Amino acid sequence: MGRFDILQDWHANQGNPKGRLVMLLFRTAHLLRQSLITFILFLPYFILYRLTVEWILCIELPWKTRIGPGFRIDHGQALVINDGTVFGAGCTVRNSTTI
């Protein structure tokens, strides 16, 4: 695999601070879950991720979901994505979407 960049969605969510925050938190969680050791060491981060993204920002985006670069969250409210979902590069999701 190539270099992992946690800011790969930054440009796609330009002008959307909520989308930028969610994708930054998601990419970090997705990176940390790659090994059992980092998952255990960063368990407080995963709890913070769930609290912030799901409870406060109302977006269910499990850190197991596979998402290509350039993912855009447009009006992310009531967004529910299954952890088995795979998105390619440059995808956009809108509010009240369930996948």
SULDANOR-V160747 format. One record per pair of residues at least 4 apart in sequence whose ideal C-beta (glycine too) atoms are under 8 Angstrom apart, sorted by the first residue. I is the first residue (numbers start at 1). J is the second residue. If there is no record, write none. Layout:
i j
I J
I J
This chain:
i j
4 27
4 31
5 27
5 69
6 24
6 27
6 28
6 31
7 24
7 27
8 27
8 69
8 70
9 13
9 19
9 20
9 23
9 24
9 27
9 69
9 70
9 71
9 72
10 14
10 20
10 23
10 24
11 70
12 19
12 70
12 71
12 72
12 90
12 92
13 19
13 20
13 23
13 72
13 73
16 20
16 72
16 73
16 74
17 21
18 22
18 57
18 73
18 76
19 23
19 72
19 73
19 74
19 76
20 24
21 25
21 57
22 26
22 53
22 57
22 59
22 61
22 73
22 76
23 27
23 71
23 73
24 28
25 29
25 49
25 52
25 53
26 30
26 49
26 53
26 61
26 63
26 65
26 67
27 31
28 32
28 45
28 49
29 33
29 45
29 46
29 49
29 63
30 34
30 63
30 64
30 65
30 67
32 38
32 39
32 42
32 45
32 46
32 63
33 38
33 39
33 46
33 63
33 64
34 38
35 39
36 40
37 41
38 42
39 43
39 46
42 46
43 47
44 48
45 49
46 50
46 63
47 51
48 52
49 53
49 63
50 54
50 55
51 55
51 56
52 56
52 57
53 57
53 59
53 60
53 61
54 58
54 59
54 60
57 76
58 76
58 77
58 78
58 79
59 73
59 76
59 77
59 79
60 79
60 80
60 81
61 65
61 79
61 81
62 81
62 82
62 83
64 83
64 84
65 81
65 82
65 83
65 84
65 85
65 86
65 87
66 85
66 86
66 87
67 71
67 86
67 87
67 91
68 87
68 88
68 89
68 90
68 91
69 89
69 90
70 89
70 90
70 91
71 87
71 90
71 91
71 92
71 93
72 90
72 91
72 92
72 93
73 79
73 92
73 93
74 92
74 93
74 94
74 95
75 94
75 95
76 93
76 95
77 95
77 96
78 95
78 96
79 93
79 95
79 96
79 97
79 98
80 97
80 98
80 99
81 85
81 93
81 97
81 98
81 99
82 99
85 99
87 91
93 97
93 99
